Amino acid sequence: MNFNRSDRPHSNKEQLIKGATLMFGSLPFVFSGPVLFYFIGFPLLDEGKTWGILLSTVFSITAISLFVAGLLRVLKGFFDAR
């Protein structure tokens, strides 16, 4: 099977770049969520305060949502039909 240049499937490079940017943008939240949980959440939980746990949970959920949004955009860039 011989593919010409016009017959090959193309990827949407703009979608790929936006998705990769979102995925790399989630990295600070990926690392800061557990760090906040360990260093701020546990000591405050011993005192009866829960705002440290809530803050680290928000950071972790933000990391997951940004990564999934970026991954979906990358997959859309690869597999979206033009």
PyMOL Python script that loads the backbone (N, CA, C, O; Angstrom):
from pymol import cmd

cmd.read_pdbstr("""\
ATOM      1  N   MET A   1       0.836  -1.164   0.000  1.00  0.00           N
ATOM      2  CA  MET A   1       0.000   0.000   0.000  1.00  0.00           C
ATOM      3  C   MET A   1       0.888   1.236   0.000  1.00  0.00           C
ATOM      4  O   MET A   1       1.722   1.411   0.888  1.00  0.00           O
ATOM      5  N   ASN A   2       0.707   2.075  -0.980  1.00  0.00           N
ATOM      6  CA  ASN A   2       1.546   3.241  -1.142  1.00  0.00           C
ATOM      7  C   ASN A   2       0.762   4.492  -0.746  1.00  0.00           C
ATOM      8  O   ASN A   2      -0.295   4.785  -1.305  1.00  0.00           O
ATOM      9  N   PHE A   3       1.298   5.213   0.219  1.00  0.00           N
ATOM     10  CA  PHE A   3       0.655   6.447   0.672  1.00  0.00           C
ATOM     11  C   PHE A   3       1.367   7.646   0.054  1.00  0.00           C
ATOM     12  O   PHE A   3       2.586   7.784   0.154  1.00  0.00           O
ATOM     13  N   ASN A   4       0.604   8.484  -0.567  1.00  0.00           N
ATOM     14  CA  ASN A   4       1.143   9.769  -1.007  1.00  0.00           C
ATOM     15  C   ASN A   4       1.103  10.730   0.166  1.00  0.00           C
ATOM     16  O   ASN A   4       0.486  10.446   1.193  1.00  0.00           O
ATOM     17  N   ARG A   5       1.758  11.863   0.010  1.00  0.00           N
ATOM     18  CA  ARG A   5       1.745  12.841   1.102  1.00  0.00           C
ATOM     19  C   ARG A   5       0.346  13.345   1.393  1.00  0.00           C
ATOM     20  O   ARG A   5       0.026  13.626   2.547  1.00  0.00           O
ATOM     21  N   SER A   6      -0.480  13.464   0.400  1.00  0.00           N
ATOM     22  CA  SER A   6      -1.833  13.982   0.616  1.00  0.00           C
ATOM     23  C   SER A   6      -2.762  12.926   1.198  1.00  0.00           C
ATOM     24  O   SER A   6      -3.803  13.269   1.758  1.00  0.00           O
ATOM     25  N   ASP A   7      -2.409  11.646   1.076  1.00  0.00           N
ATOM     26  CA  ASP A   7      -3.264  10.572   1.572  1.00  0.00           C
ATOM     27  C   ASP A   7      -3.018  10.245   3.037  1.00  0.00           C
ATOM     28  O   ASP A   7      -3.874   9.643   3.684  1.00  0.00           O
ATOM     29  N   ARG A   8      -1.860  10.633   3.574  1.00  0.00           N
ATOM     30  CA  ARG A   8      -1.541  10.295   4.958  1.00  0.00           C
ATOM     31  C   ARG A   8      -2.387  11.108   5.927  1.00  0.00           C
ATOM     32  O   ARG A   8      -2.705  12.266   5.658  1.00  0.00           O
ATOM     33  N   PRO A   9      -2.746  10.511   7.040  1.00  0.00           N
ATOM     34  CA  PRO A   9      -3.491  11.291   8.044  1.00  0.00           C
ATOM     35  C   PRO A   9      -2.594  12.339   8.686  1.00  0.00           C
ATOM     36  O   PRO A   9      -1.407  12.106   8.910  1.00  0.00           O
ATOM     37  N   HIS A  10      -3.170  13.482   8.973  1.00  0.00           N
ATOM     38  CA  HIS A  10      -2.430  14.586   9.578  1.00  0.00           C
ATOM     39  C   HIS A  10      -2.905  14.791  11.004  1.00  0.00           C
ATOM     40  O   HIS A  10      -4.064  14.534  11.329  1.00  0.00           O
ATOM     41  N   SER A  11      -2.007  15.251  11.841  1.00  0.00           N
ATOM     42  CA  SER A  11      -2.396  15.602  13.204  1.00  0.00           C
ATOM     43  C   SER A  11      -2.583  17.109  13.284  1.00  0.00           C
ATOM     44  O   SER A  11      -1.948  17.868  12.552  1.00  0.00           O
ATOM     45  N   ASN A  12      -3.443  17.519  14.165  1.00  0.00           N
ATOM     46  CA  ASN A  12      -3.694  18.933  14.378  1.00  0.00           C
ATOM     47  C   ASN A  12      -2.681  19.443  15.391  1.00  0.00           C
ATOM     48  O   ASN A  12      -2.833  19.224  16.593  1.00  0.00           O
ATOM     49  N   LYS A  13      -1.653  20.119  14.908  1.00  0.00           N
ATOM     50  CA  LYS A  13      -0.539  20.511  15.776  1.00  0.00           C
ATOM     51  C   LYS A  13      -0.943  21.558  16.805  1.00  0.00           C
ATOM     52  O   LYS A  13      -0.375  21.597  17.896  1.00  0.00           O
ATOM     53  N   GLU A  14      -1.906  22.399  16.481  1.00  0.00           N
ATOM     54  CA  GLU A  14      -2.351  23.400  17.454  1.00  0.00           C
ATOM     55  C   GLU A  14      -3.012  22.727  18.654  1.00  0.00           C
ATOM     56  O   GLU A  14      -2.778  23.126  19.795  1.00  0.00           O
ATOM     57  N   GLN A  15      -3.831  21.714  18.403  1.00  0.00           N
ATOM     58  CA  GLN A  15      -4.466  20.971  19.490  1.00  0.00           C
ATOM     59  C   GLN A  15      -3.424  20.228  20.316  1.00  0.00           C
ATOM     60  O   GLN A  15      -3.528  20.160  21.541  1.00  0.00           O
ATOM     61  N   LEU A  16      -2.429  19.677  19.650  1.00  0.00           N
ATOM     62  CA  LEU A  16      -1.371  18.956  20.367  1.00  0.00           C
ATOM     63  C   LEU A  16      -0.586  19.889  21.284  1.00  0.00           C
ATOM     64  O   LEU A  16      -0.268  19.527  22.417  1.00  0.00           O
ATOM     65  N   ILE A  17      -0.276  21.077  20.801  1.00  0.00           N
ATOM     66  CA  ILE A  17       0.488  22.027  21.613  1.00  0.00           C
ATOM     67  C   ILE A  17      -0.339  22.520  22.791  1.00  0.00           C
ATOM     68  O   ILE A  17       0.180  22.634  23.902  1.00  0.00           O
ATOM     69  N   LYS A  18      -1.615  22.814  22.570  1.00  0.00           N
ATOM     70  CA  LYS A  18      -2.480  23.254  23.665  1.00  0.00           C
ATOM     71  C   LYS A  18      -2.650  22.159  24.715  1.00  0.00           C
ATOM     72  O   LYS A  18      -2.655  22.438  25.913  1.00  0.00           O
ATOM     73  N   GLY A  19      -2.789  20.915  24.263  1.00  0.00           N
ATOM     74  CA  GLY A  19      -2.926  19.804  25.194  1.00  0.00           C
ATOM     75  C   GLY A  19      -1.667  19.557  25.997  1.00  0.00           C
ATOM     76  O   GLY A  19      -1.727  19.308  27.201  1.00  0.00           O
ATOM     77  N   ALA A  20      -0.527  19.625  25.332  1.00  0.00           N
ATOM     78  CA  ALA A  20       0.743  19.435  26.043  1.00  0.00           C
ATOM     79  C   ALA A  20       0.978  20.558  27.041  1.00  0.00           C
ATOM     80  O   ALA A  20       1.522  20.327  28.121  1.00  0.00           O
ATOM     81  N   THR A  21       0.570  21.777  26.687  1.00  0.00           N
ATOM     82  CA  THR A  21       0.703  22.900  27.607  1.00  0.00           C
ATOM     83  C   THR A  21      -0.154  22.685  28.853  1.00  0.00           C
ATOM     84  O   THR A  21       0.290  22.953  29.969  1.00  0.00           O
ATOM     85  N   LEU A  22      -1.364  22.208  28.664  1.00  0.00           N
ATOM     86  CA  LEU A  22      -2.222  21.930  29.821  1.00  0.00           C
ATOM     87  C   LEU A  22      -1.638  20.818  30.691  1.00  0.00           C
ATOM     88  O   LEU A  22      -1.672  20.898  31.919  1.00  0.00           O
ATOM     89  N   MET A  23      -1.107  19.791  30.052  1.00  0.00           N
ATOM     90  CA  MET A  23      -0.535  18.680  30.813  1.00  0.00           C
ATOM     91  C   MET A  23       0.691  19.133  31.606  1.00  0.00           C
ATOM     92  O   MET A  23       0.853  18.760  32.767  1.00  0.00           O
ATOM     93  N   PHE A  24       1.550  19.935  30.982  1.00  0.00           N
ATOM     94  CA  PHE A  24       2.722  20.439  31.703  1.00  0.00           C
ATOM     95  C   PHE A  24       2.323  21.477  32.743  1.00  0.00           C
ATOM     96  O   PHE A  24       3.004  21.629  33.757  1.00  0.00           O
ATOM     97  N   GLY A  25       1.234  22.189  32.506  1.00  0.00           N
ATOM     98  CA  GLY A  25       0.752  23.155  33.476  1.00  0.00           C
ATOM     99  C   GLY A  25       0.187  22.506  34.726  1.00  0.00           C
ATOM    100  O   GLY A  25       0.095  23.145  35.773  1.00  0.00           O
ATOM    101  N   SER A  26      -0.192  21.241  34.622  1.00  0.00           N
ATOM    102  CA  SER A  26      -0.721  20.543  35.792  1.00  0.00           C
ATOM    103  C   SER A  26       0.386  20.025  36.715  1.00  0.00           C
ATOM    104  O   SER A  26       0.107  19.635  37.849  1.00  0.00           O
ATOM    105  N   LEU A  27       1.612  20.016  36.256  1.00  0.00           N
ATOM    106  CA  LEU A  27       2.709  19.462  37.064  1.00  0.00           C
ATOM    107  C   LEU A  27       2.929  20.165  38.404  1.00  0.00           C
ATOM    108  O   LEU A  27       3.161  19.476  39.397  1.00  0.00           O
ATOM    109  N   PRO A  28       2.870  21.498  38.488  1.00  0.00           N
ATOM    110  CA  PRO A  28       3.029  22.098  39.818  1.00  0.00           C
ATOM    111  C   PRO A  28       1.949  21.658  40.801  1.00  0.00           C
ATOM    112  O   PRO A  28       2.222  21.484  41.989  1.00  0.00           O
ATOM    113  N   PHE A  29       0.734  21.481  40.313  1.00  0.00           N
ATOM    114  CA  PHE A  29      -0.350  21.039  41.183  1.00  0.00           C
ATOM    115  C   PHE A  29      -0.198  19.572  41.563  1.00  0.00           C
ATOM    116  O   PHE A  29      -0.586  19.169  42.660  1.00  0.00           O
ATOM    117  N   VAL A  30       0.361  18.779  40.665  1.00  0.00           N
ATOM    118  CA  VAL A  30       0.586  17.356  40.959  1.00  0.00           C
ATOM    119  C   VAL A  30       1.521  17.194  42.142  1.00  0.00           C
ATOM    120  O   VAL A  30       1.307  16.327  42.989  1.00  0.00           O
ATOM    121  N   PHE A  31       2.552  18.019  42.205  1.00  0.00           N
ATOM    122  CA  PHE A  31       3.518  17.891  43.285  1.00  0.00           C
ATOM    123  C   PHE A  31       3.115  18.666  44.532  1.00  0.00           C
ATOM    124  O   PHE A  31       3.416  18.236  45.646  1.00  0.00           O
ATOM    125  N   SER A  32       2.439  19.802  44.367  1.00  0.00           N
ATOM    126  CA  SER A  32       2.121  20.612  45.538  1.00  0.00           C
ATOM    127  C   SER A  32       0.941  20.069  46.333  1.00  0.00           C
ATOM    128  O   SER A  32       0.859  20.308  47.538  1.00  0.00           O
ATOM    129  N   GLY A  33       0.027  19.349  45.696  1.00  0.00           N
ATOM    130  CA  GLY A  33      -1.108  18.782  46.427  1.00  0.00           C
ATOM    131  C   GLY A  33      -0.686  17.826  47.536  1.00  0.00           C
ATOM    132  O   GLY A  33      -1.072  18.032  48.687  1.00  0.00           O
ATOM    133  N   PRO A  34       0.086  16.798  47.236  1.00  0.00           N
ATOM    134  CA  PRO A  34       0.541  15.897  48.302  1.00  0.00           C
ATOM    135  C   PRO A  34       1.483  16.559  49.317  1.00  0.00           C
ATOM    136  O   PRO A  34       1.460  16.212  50.498  1.00  0.00           O
ATOM    137  N   VAL A  35       2.306  17.506  48.865  1.00  0.00           N
ATOM    138  CA  VAL A  35       3.202  18.199  49.796  1.00  0.00           C
ATOM    139  C   VAL A  35       2.395  19.006  50.800  1.00  0.00           C
ATOM    140  O   VAL A  35       2.690  18.988  51.995  1.00  0.00           O
ATOM    141  N   LEU A  36       1.374  19.715  50.320  1.00  0.00           N
ATOM    142  CA  LEU A  36       0.505  20.461  51.231  1.00  0.00           C
ATOM    143  C   LEU A  36      -0.239  19.530  52.172  1.00  0.00           C
ATOM    144  O   LEU A  36      -0.434  19.841  53.347  1.00  0.00           O
ATOM    145  N   PHE A  37      -0.649  18.392  51.649  1.00  0.00           N
ATOM    146  CA  PHE A  37      -1.368  17.420  52.467  1.00  0.00           C
ATOM    147  C   PHE A  37      -0.492  16.926  53.609  1.00  0.00           C
ATOM    148  O   PHE A  37      -0.962  16.789  54.739  1.00  0.00           O
ATOM    149  N   TYR A  38       0.767  16.661  53.325  1.00  0.00           N
ATOM    150  CA  TYR A  38       1.661  16.105  54.339  1.00  0.00           C
ATOM    151  C   TYR A  38       2.149  17.160  55.331  1.00  0.00           C
ATOM    152  O   TYR A  38       2.144  16.931  56.540  1.00  0.00           O
ATOM    153  N   PHE A  39       2.570  18.317  54.813  1.00  0.00           N
ATOM    154  CA  PHE A  39       3.199  19.299  55.686  1.00  0.00           C
ATOM    155  C   PHE A  39       2.219  20.284  56.328  1.00  0.00           C
ATOM    156  O   PHE A  39       2.518  20.838  57.386  1.00  0.00           O
ATOM    157  N   ILE A  40       1.053  20.512  55.711  1.00  0.00           N
ATOM    158  CA  ILE A  40       0.088  21.443  56.290  1.00  0.00           C
ATOM    159  C   ILE A  40      -1.158  20.718  56.774  1.00  0.00           C
ATOM    160  O   ILE A  40      -1.672  21.015  57.852  1.00  0.00           O
ATOM    161  N   GLY A  41      -1.642  19.770  55.983  1.00  0.00           N
ATOM    162  CA  GLY A  41      -2.902  19.109  56.305  1.00  0.00           C
ATOM    163  C   GLY A  41      -2.858  18.262  57.554  1.00  0.00           C
ATOM    164  O   GLY A  41      -3.743  18.384  58.401  1.00  0.00           O
ATOM    165  N   PHE A  42      -1.864  17.409  57.701  1.00  0.00           N
ATOM    166  CA  PHE A  42      -1.773  16.544  58.875  1.00  0.00           C
ATOM    167  C   PHE A  42      -1.564  17.310  60.184  1.00  0.00           C
ATOM    168  O   PHE A  42      -2.252  17.019  61.162  1.00  0.00           O
ATOM    169  N   PRO A  43      -0.644  18.275  60.240  1.00  0.00           N
ATOM    170  CA  PRO A  43      -0.495  19.009  61.511  1.00  0.00           C
ATOM    171  C   PRO A  43      -1.753  19.796  61.902  1.00  0.00           C
ATOM    172  O   PRO A  43      -2.095  19.867  63.082  1.00  0.00           O
ATOM    173  N   LEU A  44      -2.436  20.382  60.924  1.00  0.00           N
ATOM    174  CA  LEU A  44      -3.654  21.122  61.247  1.00  0.00           C
ATOM    175  C   LEU A  44      -4.804  20.193  61.616  1.00  0.00           C
ATOM    176  O   LEU A  44      -5.678  20.565  62.398  1.00  0.00           O
ATOM    177  N   LEU A  45      -4.807  18.998  61.062  1.00  0.00           N
ATOM    178  CA  LEU A  45      -5.852  18.040  61.400  1.00  0.00           C
ATOM    179  C   LEU A  45      -5.723  17.589  62.851  1.00  0.00           C
ATOM    180  O   LEU A  45      -6.727  17.307  63.505  1.00  0.00           O
ATOM    181  N   ASP A  46      -4.505  17.520  63.354  1.00  0.00           N
ATOM    182  CA  ASP A  46      -4.308  17.197  64.772  1.00  0.00           C
ATOM    183  C   ASP A  46      -4.877  18.275  65.686  1.00  0.00           C
ATOM    184  O   ASP A  46      -5.287  17.996  66.812  1.00  0.00           O
ATOM    185  N   GLU A  47      -4.897  19.520  65.182  1.00  0.00           N
ATOM    186  CA  GLU A  47      -5.458  20.623  65.959  1.00  0.00           C
ATOM    187  C   GLU A  47      -6.962  20.767  65.766  1.00  0.00           C
ATOM    188  O   GLU A  47      -7.596  21.601  66.412  1.00  0.00           O
ATOM    189  N   GLY A  48      -7.531  19.959  64.885  1.00  0.00           N
ATOM    190  CA  GLY A  48      -8.971  20.017  64.636  1.00  0.00           C
ATOM    191  C   GLY A  48      -9.376  20.926  63.493  1.00  0.00           C
ATOM    192  O   GLY A  48     -10.566  21.168  63.294  1.00  0.00           O
ATOM    193  N   LYS A  49      -8.423  21.430  62.745  1.00  0.00           N
ATOM    194  CA  LYS A  49      -8.712  22.318  61.616  1.00  0.00           C
ATOM    195  C   LYS A  49      -8.635  21.521  60.318  1.00  0.00           C
ATOM    196  O   LYS A  49      -7.727  20.711  60.132  1.00  0.00           O
ATOM    197  N   THR A  50      -9.577  21.751  59.437  1.00  0.00           N
ATOM    198  CA  THR A  50      -9.631  20.964  58.204  1.00  0.00           C
ATOM    199  C   THR A  50      -9.305  21.769  56.958  1.00  0.00           C
ATOM    200  O   THR A  50      -9.364  21.221  55.858  1.00  0.00           O
ATOM    201  N   TRP A  51      -8.962  23.047  57.082  1.00  0.00           N
ATOM    202  CA  TRP A  51      -8.735  23.837  55.877  1.00  0.00           C
ATOM    203  C   TRP A  51      -7.480  23.390  55.121  1.00  0.00           C
ATOM    204  O   TRP A  51      -7.411  23.573  53.906  1.00  0.00           O
ATOM    205  N   GLY A  52      -6.500  22.818  55.796  1.00  0.00           N
ATOM    206  CA  GLY A  52      -5.299  22.321  55.117  1.00  0.00           C
ATOM    207  C   GLY A  52      -5.597  21.125  54.238  1.00  0.00           C
ATOM    208  O   GLY A  52      -5.068  21.001  53.133  1.00  0.00           O
ATOM    209  N   ILE A  53      -6.459  20.239  54.742  1.00  0.00           N
ATOM    210  CA  ILE A  53      -6.867  19.072  53.949  1.00  0.00           C
ATOM    211  C   ILE A  53      -7.669  19.520  52.738  1.00  0.00           C
ATOM    212  O   ILE A  53      -7.485  19.001  51.637  1.00  0.00           O
ATOM    213  N   LEU A  54      -8.562  20.487  52.945  1.00  0.00           N
ATOM    214  CA  LEU A  54      -9.377  20.991  51.835  1.00  0.00           C
ATOM    215  C   LEU A  54      -8.528  21.681  50.777  1.00  0.00           C
ATOM    216  O   LEU A  54      -8.775  21.524  49.581  1.00  0.00           O
ATOM    217  N   LEU A  55      -7.534  22.441  51.210  1.00  0.00           N
ATOM    218  CA  LEU A  55      -6.646  23.118  50.263  1.00  0.00           C
ATOM    219  C   LEU A  55      -5.852  22.118  49.436  1.00  0.00           C
ATOM    220  O   LEU A  55      -5.737  22.280  48.221  1.00  0.00           O
ATOM    221  N   SER A  56      -5.312  21.101  50.061  1.00  0.00           N
ATOM    222  CA  SER A  56      -4.551  20.093  49.319  1.00  0.00           C
ATOM    223  C   SER A  56      -5.465  19.274  48.403  1.00  0.00           C
ATOM    224  O   SER A  56      -5.042  18.844  47.330  1.00  0.00           O
ATOM    225  N   THR A  57      -6.703  19.061  48.819  1.00  0.00           N
ATOM    226  CA  THR A  57      -7.660  18.349  47.968  1.00  0.00           C
ATOM    227  C   THR A  57      -7.999  19.172  46.727  1.00  0.00           C
ATOM    228  O   THR A  57      -8.117  18.628  45.629  1.00  0.00           O
ATOM    229  N   VAL A  58      -8.153  20.472  46.902  1.00  0.00           N
ATOM    230  CA  VAL A  58      -8.429  21.349  45.757  1.00  0.00           C
ATOM    231  C   VAL A  58      -7.250  21.338  44.787  1.00  0.00           C
ATOM    232  O   VAL A  58      -7.449  21.297  43.573  1.00  0.00           O
ATOM    233  N   PHE A  59      -6.040  21.375  45.304  1.00  0.00           N
ATOM    234  CA  PHE A  59      -4.857  21.320  44.439  1.00  0.00           C
ATOM    235  C   PHE A  59      -4.794  19.992  43.682  1.00  0.00           C
ATOM    236  O   PHE A  59      -4.464  19.975  42.496  1.00  0.00           O
ATOM    237  N   SER A  60      -5.103  18.893  44.345  1.00  0.00           N
ATOM    238  CA  SER A  60      -5.047  17.591  43.700  1.00  0.00           C
ATOM    239  C   SER A  60      -6.132  17.446  42.628  1.00  0.00           C
ATOM    240  O   SER A  60      -5.879  16.897  41.556  1.00  0.00           O
ATOM    241  N   ILE A  61      -7.326  17.933  42.916  1.00  0.00           N
ATOM    242  CA  ILE A  61      -8.410  17.865  41.923  1.00  0.00           C
ATOM    243  C   ILE A  61      -8.098  18.764  40.737  1.00  0.00           C
ATOM    244  O   ILE A  61      -8.411  18.414  39.599  1.00  0.00           O
ATOM    245  N   THR A  62      -7.488  19.917  40.986  1.00  0.00           N
ATOM    246  CA  THR A  62      -7.075  20.795  39.896  1.00  0.00           C
ATOM    247  C   THR A  62      -6.036  20.107  39.018  1.00  0.00           C
ATOM    248  O   THR A  62      -6.098  20.208  37.793  1.00  0.00           O
ATOM    249  N   ALA A  63      -5.093  19.416  39.626  1.00  0.00           N
ATOM    250  CA  ALA A  63      -4.066  18.703  38.858  1.00  0.00           C
ATOM    251  C   ALA A  63      -4.691  17.623  37.983  1.00  0.00           C
ATOM    252  O   ALA A  63      -4.336  17.483  36.813  1.00  0.00           O
ATOM    253  N   ILE A  64      -5.613  16.869  38.545  1.00  0.00           N
ATOM    254  CA  ILE A  64      -6.249  15.795  37.783  1.00  0.00           C
ATOM    255  C   ILE A  64      -7.066  16.361  36.630  1.00  0.00           C
ATOM    256  O   ILE A  64      -7.004  15.846  35.513  1.00  0.00           O
ATOM    257  N   SER A  65      -7.833  17.422  36.893  1.00  0.00           N
ATOM    258  CA  SER A  65      -8.684  17.971  35.843  1.00  0.00           C
ATOM    259  C   SER A  65      -7.867  18.615  34.721  1.00  0.00           C
ATOM    260  O   SER A  65      -8.211  18.469  33.548  1.00  0.00           O
ATOM    261  N   LEU A  66      -6.795  19.322  35.067  1.00  0.00           N
ATOM    262  CA  LEU A  66      -5.943  19.905  34.026  1.00  0.00           C
ATOM    263  C   LEU A  66      -5.262  18.827  33.188  1.00  0.00           C
ATOM    264  O   LEU A  66      -5.156  18.957  31.969  1.00  0.00           O
ATOM    265  N   PHE A  67      -4.800  17.765  33.844  1.00  0.00           N
ATOM    266  CA  PHE A  67      -4.131  16.694  33.105  1.00  0.00           C
ATOM    267  C   PHE A  67      -5.099  15.976  32.173  1.00  0.00           C
ATOM    268  O   PHE A  67      -4.756  15.679  31.029  1.00  0.00           O
ATOM    269  N   VAL A  68      -6.296  15.701  32.653  1.00  0.00           N
ATOM    270  CA  VAL A  68      -7.283  15.004  31.815  1.00  0.00           C
ATOM    271  C   VAL A  68      -7.719  15.889  30.649  1.00  0.00           C
ATOM    272  O   VAL A  68      -7.886  15.403  29.531  1.00  0.00           O
ATOM    273  N   ALA A  69      -7.906  17.192  30.907  1.00  0.00           N
ATOM    274  CA  ALA A  69      -8.273  18.105  29.824  1.00  0.00           C
ATOM    275  C   ALA A  69      -7.170  18.166  28.766  1.00  0.00           C
ATOM    276  O   ALA A  69      -7.453  18.183  27.568  1.00  0.00           O
ATOM    277  N   GLY A  70      -5.923  18.198  29.210  1.00  0.00           N
ATOM    278  CA  GLY A  70      -4.805  18.200  28.270  1.00  0.00           C
ATOM    279  C   GLY A  70      -4.710  16.907  27.492  1.00  0.00           C
ATOM    280  O   GLY A  70      -4.450  16.917  26.289  1.00  0.00           O
ATOM    281  N   LEU A  71      -4.920  15.791  28.172  1.00  0.00           N
ATOM    282  CA  LEU A  71      -4.870  14.498  27.496  1.00  0.00           C
ATOM    283  C   LEU A  71      -5.982  14.369  26.459  1.00  0.00           C
ATOM    284  O   LEU A  71      -5.758  13.851  25.365  1.00  0.00           O
ATOM    285  N   LEU A  72      -7.165  14.833  26.799  1.00  0.00           N
ATOM    286  CA  LEU A  72      -8.265  14.798  25.835  1.00  0.00           C
ATOM    287  C   LEU A  72      -7.963  15.665  24.613  1.00  0.00           C
ATOM    288  O   LEU A  72      -8.287  15.300  23.483  1.00  0.00           O
ATOM    289  N   ARG A  73      -7.344  16.807  24.856  1.00  0.00           N
ATOM    290  CA  ARG A  73      -7.006  17.693  23.741  1.00  0.00           C
ATOM    291  C   ARG A  73      -5.920  17.081  22.864  1.00  0.00           C
ATOM    292  O   ARG A  73      -5.964  17.229  21.643  1.00  0.00           O
ATOM    293  N   VAL A  74      -4.947  16.397  23.463  1.00  0.00           N
ATOM    294  CA  VAL A  74      -3.904  15.730  22.683  1.00  0.00           C
ATOM    295  C   VAL A  74      -4.517  14.600  21.855  1.00  0.00           C
ATOM    296  O   VAL A  74      -4.188  14.445  20.679  1.00  0.00           O
ATOM    297  N   LEU A  75      -5.390  13.826  22.451  1.00  0.00           N
ATOM    298  CA  LEU A  75      -6.021  12.745  21.705  1.00  0.00           C
ATOM    299  C   LEU A  75      -6.907  13.279  20.585  1.00  0.00           C
ATOM    300  O   LEU A  75      -6.986  12.683  19.511  1.00  0.00           O
ATOM    301  N   LYS A  76      -7.570  14.399  20.838  1.00  0.00           N
ATOM    302  CA  LYS A  76      -8.373  15.034  19.797  1.00  0.00           C
ATOM    303  C   LYS A  76      -7.484  15.510  18.668  1.00  0.00           C
ATOM    304  O   LYS A  76      -7.869  15.424  17.502  1.00  0.00           O
ATOM    305  N   GLY A  77      -6.301  16.010  18.991  1.00  0.00           N
ATOM    306  CA  GLY A  77      -5.357  16.442  17.963  1.00  0.00           C
ATOM    307  C   GLY A  77      -4.853  15.296  17.118  1.00  0.00           C
ATOM    308  O   GLY A  77      -4.599  15.478  15.928  1.00  0.00           O
ATOM    309  N   PHE A  78      -4.702  14.129  17.696  1.00  0.00           N
ATOM    310  CA  PHE A  78      -4.247  12.965  16.937  1.00  0.00           C
ATOM    311  C   PHE A  78      -5.345  12.318  16.115  1.00  0.00           C
ATOM    312  O   PHE A  78      -5.128  11.956  14.959  1.00  0.00           O
ATOM    313  N   PHE A  79      -6.513  12.172  16.700  1.00  0.00           N
ATOM    314  CA  PHE A  79      -7.530  11.329  16.086  1.00  0.00           C
ATOM    315  C   PHE A  79      -8.725  12.073  15.512  1.00  0.00           C
ATOM    316  O   PHE A  79      -9.629  11.437  14.969  1.00  0.00           O
ATOM    317  N   ASP A  80      -8.762  13.390  15.613  1.00  0.00           N
ATOM    318  CA  ASP A  80      -9.896  14.136  15.085  1.00  0.00           C
ATOM    319  C   ASP A  80      -9.824  14.143  13.555  1.00  0.00           C
ATOM    320  O   ASP A  80      -8.794  14.471  12.967  1.00  0.00           O
ATOM    321  N   ALA A  81     -10.936  13.777  12.933  1.00  0.00           N
ATOM    322  CA  ALA A  81     -10.967  13.723  11.458  1.00  0.00           C
ATOM    323  C   ALA A  81     -11.102  15.131  10.916  1.00  0.00           C
ATOM    324  O   ALA A  81     -11.889  15.933  11.419  1.00  0.00           O
ATOM    325  N   ARG A  82     -10.337  15.417   9.900  1.00  0.00           N
ATOM    326  CA  ARG A  82     -10.412  16.729   9.245  1.00  0.00           C
ATOM    327  C   ARG A  82     -11.320  16.663   8.048  1.00  0.00           C
ATOM    328  O   ARG A  82     -11.513  17.667   7.364  1.00  0.00           O
TER     329      ARG A  82
END
""", "prot")
cmd.dss("prot")
cmd.show_as("cartoon", "prot")
cmd.util.cbc("prot")
cmd.orient("prot")
